[in-house]
Amino acid sequence: MRPALPLRTLEDIGMGLDRSPEQLLKAGLAALKQKDYGRAISTFQQISQTDGSSTSHQLKAQMGLIRTYEEQGNHDQARDLCKPLLKSRSQAIRQWAHEKLQQLTTIEKISIKQPVNNLDNVNQASGVISNTSGFVPFNAEERTVPQVSDSAHSSDISTPQTKIQDFPQEQKSVTDRTSVSSTPSKATATPEANLTEQQVGSSLFHYQNLNNNRRVEHKTDITNTSTETDPKVSAASQTENFSANLTQLRPNKQPKRPVKTTIATALGPETWPQGSRLRTLKSLGKVSMGRLWFAQLATIPIIFWVVRWLVKTALSCTRDYLLFLNRLLPINLKLPDFFWGTQTWTVIIGFGALTLAAPWLWSFLLRPTKNLSTQQLKSYSPEASQLLRRFCAQRHWPVPKVQLITSDLPLIFSYGWRPRHGKIVVSQGLLEHLAADELAAVMMYEISHWSTLDWIFFSTHGLLLQGFHRVYWFLAQWGENRSALLKITAGTIANLSYGIFWLLTQVSCGLARIRTPYRDRKTAELTGNPNGLIRALAKLSAAMANTVNRQGYTPQLLESLDLMLPVGPTSVGTSSQHFAWGAFNPLRHWLSLNQGHPPLGDRIYIINAYGRHWKLTPSLNFAQLQLKHGSRALTQRDWKNLLLQAGAWSGLMIGLGVAMIMWLMGAIATHFDLSLLAWLYKDRSILLSMPLIGTATGHLLRINPFFPEIADSIPINEAELANWQTDPTLVPLSSLPIKINGTLTGRPALANWLGQEWRLRTKYGSIKLHHTAYFGPLSNIQGLTPWLNTPLQVTGWFRRGHHIWIDIDRLRTQQNQTKLAQHPLWAAMISAIPLAYGLWIIFKGV
């Protein structure tokens, strides 16, 4: 009797037959089980070439290829196949790809000193059972992530401690997300040596476990873990333990290296571990809202006065122009008294009308939009949908509508004046960039402040900013190809509109920055997931920065909505070290006074502290950095740097102080009839001149340390850039000389008359440039525009503040053309104006 052919021979005989994608998939998995990598690769690749292959089969084949290349040791090819999955619309698939990329990176680092062929032995020795097929038996007790019954989740939403559900998208398989049948199989697992093709087909192809090693449970005593944390073990933490076990199994002759607790890699926040979260919501305690209320009560009157001044100035200019025409032409024009009024009620009525009409005006400005239904939101994040309903039900609010705008930028903001009329706006880019728990975190971040006054304020104030910025951008683009006269007119009005936009932004950025920590804290309490908020903020910021780097300047929508967004673009990296400046620099808050967001590192550090308070496993660990950099308080040297950095502002404060002291001395001398000093009390010129002289003096004293001389022979030191970006001790006053090569990018010509944004695209990312010549900002009208998109070399002073930038000293093209900037000279000219005016007031008197 002829012996039965082995399984491989049967497969070889059937290779020429026309088999279905399902059969090819089973054959490829069987080959992978037998470590026949060549046949597995060819079989999986054949699926993508089969006409009858569905999207789900092609996805399974791609995941099988990734596993095969990983087993084969071809990690580069496996990573290349993982990257397209990061752009999938399915959150589950993106999550699987993120975890796989991190696992590949970790194993590759270890494999430098450990042959790939020994991985199986190491896995067995470390308690890891290699699951090479990616199939997981559909038995509840064999799952890596435990399921929680629906009854365990049912609770009254009004109770103080509401249980957070383990939302189903965290356990859904790829077959569930791609409408592929997921009928549970009753077949049990058999030893690998007796595996047949029929037995392979009886398992469930699960996205979370296609390439994950299943771990034998070890009884360990973890004393620093709270009983309230989520018991789920993320794939990233499994990779960490796996790396530690591999390290322990190396030969003794190799030096042992400690396993780092910071698990962020160069791949960015996509590869950070999930961390743990609360299973029962807890409060962080009461916090004083006084600072927020003070900021609101101070900002609203200031905005009112600024807008009223702008309206009065515009009407005065219009009135003077009409009167000039009346004198020039016989039109006998009579102007109404409205042009001479204070415009107080005009501004009040205007703000009231804008506030009431905000929901409809925003919908008009953002068109085309479409409403995201509850089911569509659930497909991206069931947790977000449930938390929104729970939050609104507790406050007896209707569930807000979610508007979707077609933008690749990751944007989310909200508007309205009552919760009934409020809407949350999300972009397609946001839905594609964030995981389910991260999307839930930013949704709760956005709705958490609807009961405060700042939400109504920014809904109205944002309309003003949108109006002026859209006028600026439209005219700047429209005037590009017009005649000289139209071009100059369009450019003038456009940049005047941008100047008003900038002024209104600066006045309100303080309130936008102050309200952010309150919203972060509230979001952590509402979700019990500070790690999800940390990952969301880091992803959004990095995605925005990547868009800026790719486009060469900040997109119009991103700049105009900056104060309403949860975070701004930060292009300094995504590991904990790259957030060190924002977390530990003592001057970080002072250097962010003109920004709409606090330093991202500081926000992440504080949110991370909420997790430490709840004893959660962090996604980003600051422990080592905190030990290294120590206290975050200001020292005497920091105060000195701050006074010198402030320059003109420090001089203004000192000048006001000197003036008040001299005036007080005069008042005392007058009281005691001391004629020698009594004149100080009566002479108003002292009160007016001393602040001007102090401002000029402070600005002059800053010039030399701020712009030290740069030698012509300075070498190219762009390699130092990576260290400077992560150094938390640097401030703009550090004035590090730098010479770096790159390509000049920036906004279109008319949109950049005031030097709004010049950037240098380098291999280290895009860096903002500041250019000033003899005429200050107006030098940018024709200054660098001819060199736009030109490779060149920049020499200047590296600045590290809330953002990174370079003050240009000189530029040189590849054709050896050179252009010099005049920052020190322009600073001296600016200082001379208040100094001369102050001296003139003293000598002439008032």
Secondary structure, 3 states (H helix, E strand, C coil): CCCCCCHHHHHHHHHHCCCCHHHHHHHHHHHHHCCCHHHHHHHHHHHHCCCCCCHHHHHHHHHHHHHHHHHHCCHHHHHHHHHHHHHCCCHHHHHHHHHHHHHHHHHHHHHCCCCHHHHHHHHHHCCEECCCCCEECCCHHHCCCCCCCHHHHCCCCCCCCCECCCCHHHCCCHHHHCCCCCCCCCCCCCCHHHCCHHHHCCCEECHHHCCCCEECCCCCCCCCCCCCECCCCCHHHHHHHHHHHHHHCCCCCCCCCCCCCCCCCCCCHHHCCCCCCECECCCCCCCCCHHHHHHHHHHHHHHHHHHHHHHHHHHHHHHHHHHHHHHHCCCCCCCCHHHHCCCHHHHHHHHHHHHHHHHHHHHHHHCCEEEECHHHHHHHCHHHHHHHHHHHHHCCCCCCEEEEECCCCCCEEEECCCHHHCEEEEEHHHHHHCCHHHHHHHHHHHHCCCCCHHHHHHHHHHHHHHHHHHHHHHHHHHCCCCCHHHHHHHHHHHHHHHHHHHHHHHHHHHHHHHHHHHHHHHHHHHHCCHHHHHHHHHHHHHHHHHHHHHHCCCCHHHHHCHHHCCCCCCCCCCCHHHHHHHHHCCCCCHHHCCCCCCCHHHHHHHHHHHHHHCCCCCCCCCHHHHHHHCCCCCCHHHHHHHHHHHCHHHHHHHHHHHHHHHHHHHHHHHHCCCHHHHHHHHCCHHHHHHHHHHHHHHHHHHHHHHCCCCCCCCCCCHHHHHHHHCCCCCCHHHCEEEEEEEEEEECCCHHHCCCCCEEEEECCEEEEEECCECCEHHHHHCCCHHHCCCEEEEEEEEEECCCEEEEEEEEEECCCCEEECCHHHHHHHHHHHHHHHHHHHHHHCC
